[in-house]
Amino acid sequence: MFKTSIAGAVLALLPAAIFAQTTLTAETTSPGSTPHYIDTTLAAILDADGVATLQITEGATLTNSVQAVAEGQLDMAPAPLILPFLLSRGVGPYSGVGAEQGAELAGNLRALFFSASAAQLFGHYNSGAIQGPDDIEGKRIYNGPPRGAALTTGRAAIQLLSGLQDGEGYEGVQTPWPDTVSTITGGAVDGWTLPEGLPSGRQIAIAAAGGTTLYDMPSEVLNSELGQQIVAAPGNAPYSIPVEEYRAAYAGNDITIVTDDDTFDTFALAFAQIVPATMDEELAYQITKSYLAGQERFETGSPRGPYLFLSFGDIDGTSQGVCGAVTMKLHAGAVRAYEEAGHTIADCVKP
């Protein structure tokens, strides 16, 4: 991992007062990922607006980042919502924390905004041992990093597609995010399942080594009892894009898109941009205000911009996946920024 400092300016909390420059620490995923694009774009916007300097550590494991924000050791991170859910119960990657401390730590988290752009897909090389989801049994499948939200959803995707469990019907392979592309292109696996934005730089890099085929979740399995359970599971959200738009996003690359109808349907990881509950309200307000005003920059700064599913409008809680099993409150400063911009906020999201 390495740190990239993005220059900022002075934060003016009150018109007549002069304050020291605000520097915030943040962690995000590897370059080429959707959270990385969102975080670096936000940093540039905050710099341009003179709100704050973000010191961003790239290639982070978000499991650790979420806990660091909850403990007040980090100012900001993108959080797959399954992680605060697991933290609040002290289970999964947070089993060492325990239920009581986990609940206390999760209560220290607040959101500034939400997104759901990392959609789960399945892929393989056209020349490899797999020629479709029916060939998964007995194969080596890359299904995420060693732990965390992506591994949980990766295993769920393979179970949904094939009915197989990691370590039983197939061999799951995990590596840290920075090693994902090299693991796949190096021939260590027969196929892969990953949460990806559209278009994904990772999938383009993988296809540069040979033609690939990417699949959504067939309607029959997505609409099954298990499929609906997975879509509604804590931290997930439904995802659907016209297949022609999906194909157009990869035009010029040797990538074939396979669906069973005219849409690319799957489930996405629901994300929140999290900060400590103790963040100064005015600072949270200024950050969120700049974020909302920067909508055009988010949507036009990258080909993936139109498919970020960022929360630039009303927040009903249900669409963001935060008013059911997952509880994630907006920071009071963020609520003020949204309402000042004319947006409604569901009571279940307010602190």
Disulfide bonds with the S-S distance in Angstrom:
Cys323-Cys348 1.81
